């Protein structure tokens, strides 16, 4: 079973919504007139303090986000923006979509192999999982920069299968975005959508074998 990270293992807007405003304000401190257009480019509502469903941040890689931000950050380059964004996200407290340690213990005790496939960079992804005490439960962790590409391509999921010796047809991809679900279907996996991201049921349902409220509903769906 492979999980996306943000919006799946961790509630997306509960984790990133309020925090993002301060980060964007800091990025535009020397050009405050760029704050509003930068937020708009990244699909973030300054008024609501939330990411909007079409935000590139929801499913894009950190490189995608940096490229979208680049026109609004004077005297920056893509590499430096990626480095700053990665550093800024390392220590952000993550709001778990369900208590992760008992959830993951239950799945491991049922004999499942577990992985994470995220469009974040691997280093901050591992940092977030470490803080939650979740890292030891995973047999495979990949970011967009781990050498397998990012979603919606299926490279990370093929790598999970290679690492675990499992066939895709016995695996499940769990995610909160169409990028996650497209990757799962491209890999030949069963796809499970959860609603702890920003996308709504109607957007996800056509691409998923099942839509659940959160990962908390997975054990009952699996029968474990």
N, C-alpha and C positions, 0 to 999 in steps of 0.2 A: 504494500500500500504506500503510495507516494502522496505527500502533502505539499501544497503551496504553503508559504509562510504567512505573509501579511494578508489579513482578511480571512484566513483559514485557521491556522493555529492561534493567531492573535487577531482580535477584533480591529478592523482597519481604522475607522474614524475615532473609536475610543482611544486608540494608541496615538494616531498621527494628527487628528483633526486640530486640536487646540495648539499642539506643539508647532505645527507648520507655520502658523502666523508669525511667531517669534523668529523662526529660522529665516523666513522670507524677508522680514523686516531687517534682520541683521545683514543679510546678503545685499540689501539695497540701501544700507545706512548712508553711503556716500552719494547716492542718487535716489532720494526718497520718491521722486516722481515715477520711478520704475517699479515701485511696489505693486501698484494695481495692475499694470500690464503684465508683470511677471506672474502674479497670482492667476490672472486670466489665462495666460499661456499654459499654466500647469493644471488648469481646471480646479482651482481652489477658490472657495467663496470666503472673502475676508469678512463679510457680514455674519455669515453663519458659522464660520470657523470649521468648515467641513470641506472635504474633497467631493467634487461632483461626479456623477456616474461616468461621464465621458473623460475624466482626467487621465492624462498619459501616465500619471504616477501609479494608477491602480494596477496596470498590467505591464507597463513598459519596463525596460531595463534602466539601470541608473544612467547608462550612456544616452538612452532616448530622452530621459528627463533633462540631463545636462545640455543636450543639443537644443531642446525646447527652451531652456532658460538662457542660453548663450546670448541671444540678441538683447536681453534686458540687463545684462551684468557687464557694465563697461570694464575694459581692461582685464577681462578674464579669457581663458581658453578652456576647451572641453575637459582636458585632463585635470586642470586645477579645480574646476567645478566638481568633477567626480570625486576628487580627493576631499574637498571640503564637505560635500554632501555625505560621503561615507563616514568621515570623522564625526560629523554632527549627529548622525543617527546611531552611532555605536552605543551610547549610554542612555538612549531614550527608554524609559520604563514601558514594557510591553504589557498590554491588557490581554490576558489569556481568554480565548473564546470559550474554553472550559478548563477546569483545573488540569494542567497538562500531565503532571507526573502520574496521578492515578489513572488517567485516561490512557496514557501510553503503556503503563504497566499492564493494564487489562489487555491491550492488544498484543503485547509481547508474550504475556502468559498464554494467549490463545495460539501462539506459534507463528505470528505474522512477522514478516520482514518489513521494515519501515524505512522510508526515505523522505527527504525534503528536496524539492526542486523549486527554486525561487529565482525571480528576475533581479533580486538584489545581488550585490557582490557577496561572495562567500564569507569574507571576514566578518562584516557586521552581522550577517545571518547567523554565523556560529556564535558570535557574542550574545545575541538575543536568546538563542537556544541555551547557551551556557547559564545565563542568569536565571532562566526558568527551570534549570535542572533537567532539561530535556535531551541534551546532546547524547548521553550514553544509550538512549533507547533507539537511536537511528543507526541503521546499517549503511546509510549513504546520505551525503549532504552535498548539494551542488548549487552554486550561484551561476549567474550568467557568465561569469569570468572563470569558471572552473575547467573550461576546455571543451564543453559539450554544447555551447550555444545557449540561447534563451528561448522561452516559450513565446509564440505558439508552436515553434518547431519541437520535434520530439526527441532531440538529442539527449537531453538530461534523463528522459524516461528510458531510452534505450540503454544508457549507461547504468541506470539503476538495475535493469534486468541483467546486464552483464555482470555487475558487481554481486548480485544475489543468486544468479543462476536460475532465475525465474522466467517463465514465458510470459509475454505481455498479456495473453488471454486469461491469465489467472491473477492479474494485477488490477488495482484500482487507483485512479488519479482523483484526488480530492482538491477542489479549488473553488474560489469565489469569483472567478472571471472567465470570460469566454476564451481568453488566451490559455488558461489552464485546461479547459475542457477540449479545446481544439488540439492541444498537445496530447492529451490523453487519447482522444479518438485516433489521431494520426499514428500513435504508438500501438494501437490495437488493444487499449485497456478499457475497462469499464470506467465510466465517468460519474462522479458524484459532485454536485454543486452544493455549496453552503451559502447562507445568507448573512454572514458576519463581515462581508465586505461592503461594497457600495452598490453593486449590481442587484437588480430586483429579480424576483422569481420569473417574470415573463421573459426577461432577457436571457436567463440561464437555461430555462427548461428545455428549449429546443435542442440544446447541445449536451444535455445530461441524461443519464439513465435514471437518475433520481435526484430530487432537490430536497435537502434537509435544512432545518433551521440552523444547525451548527454541528460541529464535530461531536458534540455531546450525544447526538442521536445516532452516531455511527455504530456503536456496539450493538444496539437493538436491531439495527438494519442488518448487521452482519450475523447476528445471532450468537454473539460471544459474551 
